[in-house]
Amino acid sequence: MSAQKTIRQLLETGDMVWAPCIYDCVSARVAEICGYNAILLSSCELEFALNGIPAGLANWEEFVWSATRFR
């Protein structure tokens, strides 16, 4: 999966931007199949997936690592 448009381009068209919260590659692919035109990396859901509890234990490196996996 690769970005077809930037958020700026989506906003400039005037159309609605539908962005479900995702936390892994599978949920990103499901959002793409369902026709969403954007995705949002959810910090709470990502932490729950990584640690089992959303307790604020993830750091920026883990968020950046996760975001690079969605290309």
N, C-alpha and C positions, 0 to 999 in steps of 0.2 A: 504494500500500500504506500502511495506517495501523495503528498498534498497536491491537489489540482489547482487550488486557489489559496491565497493568504486570507487571514481574517479581515484585513483592510479591504481586499478586493470584494469579499462577501458583503461587508458593510456598505461599500460604495454602490452596490447594485440596488440597495433599498429593500431587498428581500429579507425575510425572516432568517435568522441564523439559529438552527436547531443543533444544540451541542449536548449530548448526553454525557454523564460522568462515566469515565472508564478507568480501569486500573491495571489491565494487562493486554497483551496482544489479542487474545481471544475476544475480549469485550470490545476492543477497537474494531476488529473485523466484523463482529456482529453489528455494530453501529454503521459500518460502511455498507453492509448487505441490506440493512433496513432503510438505507437512503438518507441518513443524516448528512448534512453538509459540513459539519465540524465536530470535533470531539474535545472534551475537557478532562484533563488528568485530575482525578479526585484524590486529594491527599489523605483523607480519612479512609477511603476504600483501599488505596494503595498500602497504607500502613497495616490495615487489617489483613490484606493478602500476604504481606511480608512477615509480620510479627504475630498475627493472630489476635491482636488487640490494637485499637486506634489510640495509642497513649502518647503520641508526640515523640516517638523514638526515632523516626526516620530523619535523616539529614538531607541537605540539598544534593549531595552526590548521588544518593539513592533516587531522588526525583529526576535528576538529569539522566542517570543511567536508564531509568524506566522510560523517559520520554524519547530517548534515542532508539529504543526498541520498536517504536511505533511507525518508523519510516516506511 
